[in-house]
Amino acid sequence: MDLEFGRGLRSPKRDSWKTTLLLAYQSLGVVYGNLSISPLYVYKSTFAEDIQHSETNEEIFGVLSFVFWTLTLIPLIKYVSIVLRADDNGEGGTFALYSLICRHTNVSLLPNRQIADEGLSTYKLECAPEITDKSRIKVWLEKHRKLRVALLIMVMIGTCMVIGDGVLTPAISVFSAVSGLEFSLSKDHREYAVIPITCVILAFLFAVQHYGTHRVGFLFAPIVLAWLLCMSAIGLYNIIHWNPHIYQALNPSYMFNFLKKTRKYGWMSLGGILLCMTGSEAMFADLGHFSYSAIQLAFTSLVYPALILAYMGQAAYLSKHHDFYSSSQVGFYIAVPDKVRWPILVLAILASVVGSQAIISGTFSIINQSQSLSCFPRVKVVHTSEKIHGQIYIPEINWLLMILCIAVTVGFRDTKHMGNASGLAVITVMLVTTFLTSLVIVLCWHRPPLLALAFLLLFGSIEALYFSASLIKFCEGAWLPILLALILMAVMLIWHYTTIKKYEFDLHNKVTLEWLLALGDKLGMVRVPGIGLVYTDLTSGVPANFSRFVTNLPAFHQVLVFVCVKSVPVPYVFPAERYLIGRVGPPGHRSYRCIVRYGYRDVHQDVDSFETELVETLATFIKLDASYRCSEASEQELEASECERQLTVIASNPLRDRASYDLQDSIQHSPASTVEMRAAASATDDDSSGRTAVASSATRQERFFIDSHVASPETDKRVAEELEGLVAAREAGTAFILGHSHVQCKTGSSVLKRLAVDVGYNFLRRNCRGPDVALRVPPASLLEVGMVYVL
């Protein structure tokens, strides 16, 4: 069922100040958990290099200057002021940017695209297509397929790095928080306490993921708020008590003096400084849960000042304690007064758990979105809350993340290597966001290309500097996100490539409509009671798996529905616009086509609700179809080929453009007759040939009204007969017909293609969820048709 549909869609009315304040408060626990705990490990990662300290404090002043201007330029100016405005119907993140670009430019590589998709309410464009001038960038992207592939690969790289960050951020966050125990333990006992405690916390965090966060989510915002206030207070105390003149370090000249003096080691230390903006991407990725004004208010009024005070306070303390400067003890806790160190330690651990929870949930979300692009193998998605939209849990990914997080903690054992790895993942995602946003400025906002180039050069050059500093530490931990990204990229590319090739194979081998209509005249062909749902990726024609089905078993159902479940480049599709219904052949053939459209953030329906909605939608379509046919001047039957081409959005806004029917003629008069449908409570099994097997768990009653203004008694009778046939078919049961595919390469294919398809794809297909699990098909109602794809 759909869970609170539209929660992520931005309201057209501006939120009241009370609502904005409430959302800003709630965003602290979801959006800013990761960013707020960065002071735990930034200085420790930065000074892990061999930087010699001087009495002039140029090194610590230079690092503080870098931190201040990095937080100002990237999170504050880039994200809060610019990137957050590039939302997709209120949604943010890498897929939102790619979706915007796909809608404004023909660059999508997804199959089964239709013009009807542009009629969706959420498929909005900044300017009408007829008045939009084509820029050179748009022409190049649409003309060259290699550029479109490169764009998709860039999106995949960003996705892989976000998943990699889901492995690294929990490890470094919890480890840095627990490392505060070092001040209470001897040097010999530290290794035997910090690592095991960190692993236990991580294991517990992942073990409770299947419960969802809605039960304890109300605690997240107070924890982060308390943490930010404590950091601010400690930072302010250190500034006043140790060095009130630390504000002088905000002068950008200290950055240049720092690099000039430290040279190579100073440049390498930038890989630690960039960790201060870890979690900035969450402001954009989690935009759909809140609002632009709420996220902006929370960051500018609380998060940003608190972080600046925390970093200034640490720098003020270190500037007067040179003996700790070159020690491995440089970190957050060294600047915390002894009297409050234990309460701060507990609060830091809680805040690190909150920050880790945010990135874990984000990893689940982006993998679920990757499936909508056909870029990730099918996995089981569990919705942990019936009230809050978008809270999901993926069991396979959860346990894999837990194993990798613990392995990183045990393997690296220090903040330096973890920080190097996490920094490379974070800065790569930011580079991808910068490039995609520059395309949005030109292609979607229709701003001058020079403005997009200025945006790209300003922020891209800063991020490229940090990227180079992270990449140089390849052997000191930065190899890990690259390795994870390569593995994930291989999986995503293999899955996407083979899925597209399978679609092209189906498209080339589909059967003509005339062949389907001729089946009824063949000797021995039987129409059995029930509804047959034939799942296919095709939006037209008869799929090859159905022809194979009737060739081996010369029978098909009394009511036949070709179902295509597809994704469209929008975050959500309104339930009223989800279904496109059309006939396959004349009315007497009782064959239909149903296209079910989902956005990349939509929740797929359960089978029971989908089956019920499908039958109700078919009944509505039958009445609209009769009304439309009667409105024809000659009342002649449409040709079969024309029936195949025409589809109707059922229950959509009647003022919108329609594919075949004028929905303003939807009937509101008193009913002339009523057809009731009751689904048997017991299971109904077919004969021993196993043609259908249906299980029904509850008694249902549905009423279909045949409206009185349907033109003629003959038409009225025909509609009643068709609805009664639909009722009888539903009572007999529903069978789900899916293709069980095996893919192999053609003879003479390259070694690389054989490795990708014959080995890689078939391995993923055998070890990941099948389409029946992804579509939530009950096993008792499943009919699988073996198909061999030769690519």
N, C-alpha and C positions, 0 to 999 in steps of 0.2 A: 504494500500500500504506500501511497505517497505520504511522506511525513512533513507536515506543516509546509506545504509547498509555498515557495516564494519568500521564505524567511530571508534568503540572501538578496532578494531584489530590493533595490533602493526605492523607498517611497518617493512619489513625485512631490510630496509636500515636505517642506523643511521640518526637521524634528524640533520640538520645543527645547528650551534650554534645560529643562529638567530631564528630558529624555537623553539629551546630549551628555549631560553630566553623568547620568547613570551608565550610559554606554561607555563613556571614557573611563569610569571606574572599573567596569567589568573587563575592559580591554587590557587592563594591567595584568591580569592573570593569564590571558590567552596570548596576547600579542607581545608583551614586553618582558615575559619571564626570562627568555634567553638573553636578550640585550642587557637586562638589569644585572645579571650575574657576571658579566664580562670583567668587572674590576677584580674578580677573584684570581684571574690568571694572566692579565695583559702584561703587567710589569715583570712578572716572573718569566714569561715567555720572551719578553723583549730583552731583558738583561741576561738571558742565558748565553748570549754570545760573549766573546772575549773583549769586552769594552772596558777600558781603563778609566777609572774615575779621577777627576781633578777637583781641586779645592774650589774652583769657580762654579761648580755645579752646571757646567755647560751641557753635560750629558743628560742629566735628569731634566733640565729645563728644555732641552731639545726634544726629548721624548714626550714631555707634557705638551709642548707646542704642537707636535705631530698629532697627538691624541685629540687635542681640542679642535684643531682645524679639520681633522678627519671626521669627527663627529658632526661638525658644523656643515661641511660641504656634502657629505654623503647622506647620512640619515635625515638631517634637517632640511637642506636645500634640495637635494636630488629626489629623495623619496617623499617627504612630507609636502614639498611645494610643487613638484612636477609629476613624478611617477604615479602617485596616488590618484591623479586626475585621469590617468589612462585606464579607467575601469571598464569592465565589460558588464553592463547592467548591474553595477554595484559589486562585481566580483573582481578580484585581483590575482596576480600570480603569472607565471610563465605562460600557462595555457590561455589565460585571459588575453594577454598580448597577442599570442599567436592566433587566437580566435578572431580578434578584431582585425588583424591583417588579412586573414582568410576571407572575411566577409566583404572587405573593401577591395580586395585584389584576388584574382583567380589563381591562388597559389596552393590551395588545399590539394593534398594527395589522397584524401579519403575517397573511396568509391561510392557508388549509388547516390550521387548528389542530384537534387531536383530543383527546378525553378520554384516549385511550391514551397520549398523551405524558406524562401525569401519573404513569404507572407506571414511568418511567425512574428508575434508581438515583440519578442526579444531580439529579433533580427533587424535591429535598427541601424541605420547608417547616419553618419554625421551630415552628409549632403545627399540630395537625390542623385541617383546614378546619371540621369540625363543632363545634369548641369555640372557634373564633376569633370574637370579637365584631367586627362591622363598625363601623369608625370612620366619622365623617362625611366625612373626607378620602377614604376608600376609596369610599364611596357616591357622592360628587361625581365622582370620577375615572371610575368605572364608568358613571355616568349621562350625563355630558356628553362627547360625542365631541370637542368643541373643546378640552377640557382634555387629553384623550389625545393629540390632535394637537400641542398646545403642549408637552407633555412630550417627544414624539419630536423636535420641532424643537429643544428645549433640548439633547437628546443630540446632535443633528446639529451644533449650534453648538460644543459641546465637541469633537466630532470634527474639525470644520473648523479650529479653533484649534490642535489637536494637530498636524494636517498643516501648518498655517502655521508652527508652532514647528519643524517638521522642515526648513523652509526657512531660518529665521532663526538658530536656535541654532548650527548648524555655521559659519555665516558669522561671527557675533560671537565665537564661541569661538576659532576658528583665527586670526581677525584680531587679537584681543586678545593671543593668545600670540605671534604673529609680531611684533606691535608693539614687543616688547622690543628689536628690532634698532635702534630709533630712537636708542638711547643710543650706538650704535657708528657711526652714519651722520650725515652732515651734513644740515642741514635741506633742502637742494635734492635730496638723493638718497633721502630717506625715501619720498616718494610713488612713486618708480620702483622701489623694492625691496619694501616691505611689501605693497602690493596685488598685484603679480605673484606673489610667493611664496605669498601666501594663496590665490590662484586656482589655482596649480599643486597645492598640497596638497589643496584641495577636489576638483579634477578627479581626482587620483589616488585619493582616498578613495572617490568614487562609481564610478570605473572598476573597482575591485576588489571591488565588492559582490557580483557574481555568483559569486565564489568562496566566499562565506559566511564567517562569523567563526569556525567551528569549528577552522580551521587555526592561527589566531593568537590565539584567544580566551584561551588559557592565559597570554598576556602581559598581558592587560588588568588583572587584579587586582594584579600586582606593580607596574605603572606607577602606578596610582591610589594604592596603598599608599605607594610611594616619594614621590609628590607630596604626599600628606597629611602624611607625616612631615617632609618638607622645609619645607612651609608652617608646620607647628607649630614647628619649630626656629627658623626665621627670625622668626616672630611672637614667640616667647619671647625671642629675642635682642634684638629691637627694644624689647620691653617693659622688660627689665632695663636695657638700655643707654641708652634715650632717656627713658622716662617710666614708672617703676614705679607711679605713682599713676593710671594710665589706667583701672584697675578702677572708679574712682569714676564713670566715665561710664555704668556699668550702672544707675545710679539713674534710674528712669523720669521723674523731674522734668526731666531734660535734654531729653527729647523735647518737652515742653510749652514749655520755654524756647526751644528751637530754632524751633518753629513761631511762637511769639509774636514772636521777633526778626526772623525772615526773612520771615514772612507769605507772600505769594503765591509767591515763589521757593522758599521752603522746602517749601510744599505741592507745587509742581511737581517738586521734587527727589525726592519719594517714588517717582516713576516709575523712578528709578535704584536706590533702596534696595530695591524689591521684587525686583530681580534676584538678591538674595542667596538667595532661595528657589527660584530656577530649578532644575528637576530634582526638586523634592520630589514631584511627581505620579508620577515614575518608581518611587518606593517602593511605591506602590499598584498601578501598571500592571504592574510586573514581579513582583508577588507570587507568581504561579503558578510561576515558575522556582525559587523558594526557599521559605522558610517565614516565618511571622510572627516567630517567635523569632529567626531568623537576621538578618532585616532590622532588627529592633529592637536586637539586640545590636551590630551593626555601626555603626548610627547613634549610639546613646547612648554607646558606649565609645570610638569612634574619630572618626567623621566630624564629629559635633557639636562635641566639644572642639577638634578640629583647625581647624575653620572659625572658632570663636570666637577662638582664639589668633591665627589669621591676620589677622582683622579688627582685633583689639586691637593687634597689632603694627604694622599699617599706620597706625592712628590715633595710636599712640605716636610714630611717626616724624614724621608730618605735624604733630603738635602742637609739635614743636621745629624744624620747617623751614617757616616761614611763607612763604619766598620761592617754594617750589614749590606752595603751596596754591592760588593762583589761576592757575597755569600749566596749559597743556594736558598737561603731563607728569605730572599727578597720576594715579597708577595703581599697579599692583602692583609693577612693576620698580623704581620710584624708591626703594622701601624695602628692596630686596635689596642686600646688601653686594657691592661690586665684585668681590671675589675669587670669588664663587660665582655671578655673574650669568649667565655662559654655560652652565654645567651646568643651572641652573634654567631658562634659556630653552629648552634642548633638552627637558628634562623637561616643561615647560609645553606645548610643541607636541605631544608625545606624549600627554599627558593630555587636551588639547583634541580630539585625533583620537579617543581612546577615548570621550569624552563625546559627540562628534558621532555616532560609530557607534551608540551606544545610542539616540539620538533617531531616527536614520534607520531602524534596525530596528523601533522602535516605530511609526513612520509606516507601514511596510509592514504591520505587524500590524493596525493599526487600520483600514486600508483593506480588508484581507482580511475583517475582522469586519463592516465596513459592507456588504460584499456579502451577508453572511448575513441582513442586515435588509432586503435589496432596496433599499438606499439608495445604491448606487454602481454605475456601469456595470461590466460584466464586464472583468476584466483578467487577464493571464496570471500565474499564481502559480507560482514555481519553488521547490521545496524543496531547499535547499543542503546538507542533511545527512540521511543515512539513519538516523543514530543519535540525533540530538538533535531532539526534537519542537519544532516552532514556528519553526525558523529558515527564513525565507522570503525571496524576492527577487522584486520585481515590476519587470520591465525598463522598462516605460513610465513608471512613477512615478519610478524611479531617475534616468533621464535628465532628466525634467522637474524634479526636485528639484535636480539638478546645475546646470542652466541658470539656475534661479531663484536659487540660492545665489551663483553667480558674478555674476549681475546685481545682486543686493543688495550684494555686496562692492564692485563697481566703481561702482555708483550712489551709495551712501551715503558710503563712504570714511572714515567715522569711527564711533567707538564710541557717540557720543551718539544718532545716528539709529537705528542698529541696536538699541541698548538700548531706546529708546522703542518700537520695533516689537515686539521680543521680549517686553518687559514686558507689553504689552497682551494678547498671545496667552497668556502664562503665567497672568496673573491671571484671565482669562476662563475658562480651564479649571478653575481652582480654585473660582471661583464656582459653576460647574455642578456640580462634585463636592460642594460644601457643600450645595447645594439638594437634590441626589439623596440624599445621606446623611441629611439630615433626614427625607426621605420614608421611607427604609429604617428609621430609628429608630421611626417610627410604624407603618408598614404591615407590616414584616417582623419587627422585634424586639418589636413590640406594647408599646412604652414609652409613657408619658403624652405627649400632644401638647405639654404645656408643656416637657418635656425637649427635644423636637425643636425647639421654638421658641427655647429658650435657646441650643441649639447653633447654630441658624441666625442668631440675632441677634449672638451673640458673634463667631463667625468671619466671618459674612457682612458685618458692619459693618466689620471690619478690612479685608477684601478689597475691599469697596465703596469705602473710602477710597483704597486703592491704585489701584483701577480708575478712579476719577475723576481721579486725578493723571496716569494714563497717557492717558486719553481727551482731556485738555486739550491734549496734545501731538500732536493729529491732523495738523497741518501739518508737524510735525518728525519724521516717520517712522511715527507710529502709524496713518497711513492705510493702510499696506501690509497688515498682518494683516486689517484690515477689508475691504479690497478682495479679498484672497485668500478670506476667509470668505464674502463675498457671491457670488463666482464658484462656489465649491465648494457653497454652500448651494443655489444655483440648479440646479446639476447634480444634487445629491442629491434635491432636492424634485421636480424634473421626472421623474427616473428612478423614484422611489418612487411618485409619483402615477400615472404611466402604467402601471407594473407592477401596481398594485392594480386599476386600471381594466381592464387586460387579463384579470386573473384573474376579475373580476366578469363580463366578457364571456364568458369560457369557461364560467363557472358557469351563466350564463343560457342559453347555446347548447349545452350538453352534450346528448348523445343518450341515450335511454333504453336500459336493458339489453335490453328486449324487441326493440328494433330490431337490436341486435347478434346476438341469438340467432336472429333471423329471416333473417340474411344467408345462413346455410348452405342455406336452402331456396330461395333465389333462383336463377333460371336463369342460368348463366354465371359464378356466383361460385365461385372456386377456392381451395382451401387449399394453398399451396405449401410445400415442405419448408423447415425452418429455424425459428429463433426470431426473432420480431419484438418488439423492445423499443420501445414507444410511450411517449415521454417527455411528461409532462403535469404541470401544477401542481395538478390536481384529485386529491382523495383518494377520490372516488366518482364513478360515472357514466362514460360513454364520451366522451372529448374530441372537440370538433368537428373537429380536424385529422385524426383517424382516419376520421371519416365522409367527409371530403373526399378522403382518400386512397383509400378503397375505391370512392368514386363515380367517380373518374377512372381508377382501375386496379382492376378487379373481382377482386381477389385479396388474400388476406392469409395470414399464415404459419400453419403447422400448430400451433405453440405461440405464443400471443400473451400478452405481458406488458405491462401498463400500469404504467410506472415513474414514481413521483413522488419526486423528490429534494427534501427540504424541510429547513429549519432550525428548530430548537426552541430555546427560551430557556434553554439550559443550555450550559456551556462545552464539555463533552464528552459523547458518547454511547458507552457501552461497546459493543465489536463484537458481543457476545452479544445486545445489545438493539437493534441498528441496524435490523434488517429486520422489517417488518410484512408478512405474506403472507396473501392471501386469494384465494378463487375469484371469478371473474366468470362467473356461469352455472353450469350443472351440470358434473360431472367430465368428461363426454364432450366438452364443448366445448373443452377444453384452453386455457382462458383464465384468466389470473391477474392479480392486482393486487399490486404490490410497492411499499411505501413505505419509502424509505431515509432515515433520520433522521441529521442531523449537528448538532453543537453549533457555537457561533460561533467556537470555537478549534480545531475538528476539522480534520484533514487529509483531503481527499477522495481517494478511491482511484483508482488507475490503472484503465484499462478492462479490462486482462487479468485483474487480480485481482478486479475487480468482477464481470466476466462469470462467472468460475469460481465465486466465492462465491454468485452468484445462482442458478446451476444447482444447486449443492449445497444451497442453502437451499430451492429448489423441491422437490428430492427429499425432503428432510426433512419439508417441509410435506405432501407427498403421503402419506407414511406416517402422519403424525400425523392427517391428515384421515381416512384409512381407519380408523384406530383409534377416532377420535371417532365416526364414523358407525356403526361396529359396536357402540359402547357405547349407542347409542340403543335404547330398548326395542323399538320397532317396526321398526327398521332402515330407516326410510323416508328417501327422498331429501329434502334440504332444498329449499325453494322457491328459485327463482333470486334473488328479491329478498333473501332471508335470506342467501344465499351472498355477495351483494354487500356486505352490512353487516358481516359477520364477518371479523375479521382476527386473525392469530395472530403473537405474537412468537416467532420461531424462535431456538432456542438460548439463550433467556433463563433466568433463575433460575426453576425450576419452582415455587417457593413464592410467586411473585408472582401477582397477579391476572391473569387472561387474558381476552382479548376473546371467544374462542369455545371454546377447547379447554382441557381440564385437562392441563397439561404434566407433572403428576405421573405420568401414564400413559405418558410417553416410555419407549420399549421398550429393554430392556437384554439380551434373551435372544439365543440363538444364531440365526444367520440361516438362513432356509429356502432362499433363493436369492440369487444375486448377479448384478447387471447391471453390465457394464463399458462404459465409454465411452472411446473414443479419438478425439481430434480430429486430423483430417488435417493433415499438415504443409504441404501445398501449398494454395494458394488455390483456393476453389471459387466459380465464377461461375455465375450463373443464365443463362437464355436471353436472347435479344437484347432482350426487352422491358425488361430491367433491373430486374426485381422485387427481386432480392437481389444483393448483391455482398459477399463475405466474404473476409477475409484472415486466415489463421491462421499464426502464426510458429513454433510449436513443437508437439511431440507431447505430448499429455496423456493420462493414464489416470486414470479416476475409478471408484470402486466404490460402488454403492448397495445397501444391505442391506435386504431385505424380511423383517421380523421374523416369527418363527414363531407369535406369539400373535395375529396378525391373525385375526379370528374364523373366517371361513369360507373354504373353497377358492375360492369364487366371488370373494370380496373379494380374496383373495391373488392370484388371476389378474388381476383388474382393476387392482390396484396394479402388478403386473409389467408389464402392457400399457402403463400410463400412464408408468412409468419408462422402458420401452423406447422409447416415443414421444419422451420427453424426450431420451434418448440419441441417437436418430436425428436429431432436430431440431438438437441441438448439433453433430453431425457434418456436417450440411448447412450450417451456418453461422448467424451472427447478424447481423441488420440492425437498425440504430438509426434509428428514425423520429422526426424532430424537425420542429416547425413553423418555417417561415421566415416571419416576420411582417412585415407593413407596417401601420402605424398611421396613421389619419387621423381628424380630428374630424368630427362630424356637421354637417350644414348648419344654419347659424344659430348656431353656437357663438361665444363671445366672442372678441375679438381676443387677449386674454391666453392663453386656452386654445389657440388656433390657434398662437400663437408657441411655447408650451410643448411641445405635442404634435407638430404638423406640422413645426415647424422644429427645436426643441431636441431632442426625443427621437429623431426620425429621424436627426438629425445624429450624435448619440451612438451610435445603433444601427449606423449605417454605418461609423463610425470606431473602434469598440471591438470587442473580441473577441465572436464569436458564441457561442451556447449550445453548439455542437459542440466549440469549443475549451475552454470552461469545463468541460464534462463529459468532455473528453479522448476524444472519439469518433474512431476512425480514419476518414479520408476514404473509404477503399475500402468501408466498411460503412455509410456514411451515406445515408439517404434523407430529403430535405427536402420538406415539404409546404407550399406557399404558402398563407398565411392573411392576410386583410385584416381588421383590427380597426377598426370604426367606433365611436368613443367619444363 
